[in-house]
Amino acid sequence: MAMKELQNLVHLESAVIQTVQYAQSTLDEMSRDSEINTQKIKADAQLFMKSIQHINEKLIQTISYLSTVSTAVPHGGSVYNSEKDFHLAHEHCSLVMDRLNKLDKKSKPRIFVLENSMNS
């Protein structure tokens, strides 16, 4: 299977080269000082767009394959945001706990001893 994917990458490289050639041909025709062949420009532009779509599809397939192979499960995306949210929530909980502890200490009933009541 890996050899097939390597061959796909080689074909993809060739497709990228061909796409650049389509773009070059279109731009060359458009920059001519003499008669411009609009049919050639349209044909080359369409080939360029089809080639871009093909490359995009193949890259998506290759990335999907590589993410599955590297982890043995389909790629679920980055966990950076989830980790960041977790750490922020943990810090927030710590701050809330500190405030609650301070309030608890302040709310405990204080025992006042009056000197007169002790002398009696």
C-alpha positions in Angstrom: 0.0 0.0 0.0 2.8 2.4 0.8 4.4 1.9 -2.7 1.0 2.8 -4.2 0.9 6.0 -2.2 4.4 6.9 -3.3 3.5 6.4 -6.9 0.4 8.6 -6.3 2.8 11.3 -5.0 5.0 11.0 -8.1 1.9 11.3 -10.3 0.8 14.3 -8.2 4.1 16.0 -8.8 3.7 15.5 -12.5 0.2 17.0 -12.3 1.6 20.1 -10.5 4.2 20.5 -13.2 1.5 20.2 -15.9 -0.7 22.7 -14.1 2.1 25.2 -14.0 2.6 24.7 -17.8 -1.1 25.3 -18.4 -0.8 28.6 -16.4 2.3 29.6 -18.3 0.7 28.9 -21.6 -2.3 31.0 -20.7 -0.2 33.9 -19.5 2.1 33.7 -22.5 -0.9 33.9 -24.8 -2.5 36.8 -22.9 0.8 38.8 -23.0 1.2 38.6 -26.7 1.4 41.9 -28.5 -0.1 40.5 -31.7 -3.3 38.6 -32.2 -4.5 36.9 -29.1 -6.1 33.5 -29.5 -9.0 33.6 -27.0 -9.9 30.0 -27.7 -6.5 28.8 -26.7 -6.6 31.0 -23.6 -10.0 29.6 -22.6 -8.9 26.0 -23.3 -5.7 26.4 -21.3 -7.5 28.1 -18.5 -10.1 25.3 -18.3 -7.3 22.7 -18.3 -5.6 24.7 -15.5 -8.8 24.7 -13.4 -9.5 21.0 -14.0 -5.9 20.2 -13.1 -6.1 22.3 -9.9 -9.3 20.4 -8.9 -7.6 17.1 -9.6 -4.6 18.0 -7.5 -6.8 19.2 -4.6 -8.7 15.9 -4.6 -5.6 13.8 -4.7 -3.9 15.9 -1.9 -7.0 15.5 0.3 -6.9 11.7 -0.3 -3.2 11.5 0.4 -3.5 13.6 3.6 -6.4 11.4 4.8 -4.4 8.3 4.1 -1.3 9.6 5.8 -3.2 10.7 8.9 -4.8 7.2 9.2 -1.6 5.4 8.7 0.4 7.5 11.2 -2.1 7.1 14.0 -4.0 3.9 13.0 -7.2 5.9 13.4 -8.7 8.7 11.2 -7.4 12.2 12.0 -9.6 14.0 14.5 -8.0 17.4 14.2 -5.8 19.3 16.6 -6.3 19.0 20.3 -4.5 22.3 21.1 -7.8 24.3 21.5 -9.2 21.6 23.8 -6.1 21.5 25.9 -6.0 25.3 26.1 -9.7 25.4 27.2 -9.1 22.7 29.8 -6.1 24.6 31.3 -8.1 27.8 31.4 -11.0 26.1 33.0 -8.7 24.5 35.6 -7.2 27.8 36.4 -10.7 29.3 36.7 -11.7 26.5 39.1 -8.6 27.1 41.2 -9.4 30.8 41.5 -13.0 30.0 42.5 -11.9 27.5 45.1 -9.5 30.1 46.6 -12.3 32.7 46.8 -14.7 30.1 48.3 -12.1 29.2 50.9 -11.5 32.8 51.8 -15.3 33.4 52.2 -15.5 30.2 54.3 -12.9 31.5 56.7 -14.6 34.9 56.9 -18.0 33.4 57.5 -17.1 31.1 60.4 -18.7 32.3 63.6 -16.3 34.1 65.9 -16.4 33.5 69.6 -16.2 36.6 71.6 -15.4 36.3 75.3 -16.5 39.1 77.4 -14.4 39.9 80.4 -17.4 40.4 82.7 -18.9 37.1 81.9 -15.7 35.3 82.8 -15.3 37.0 86.1 -18.7 36.0 87.2 
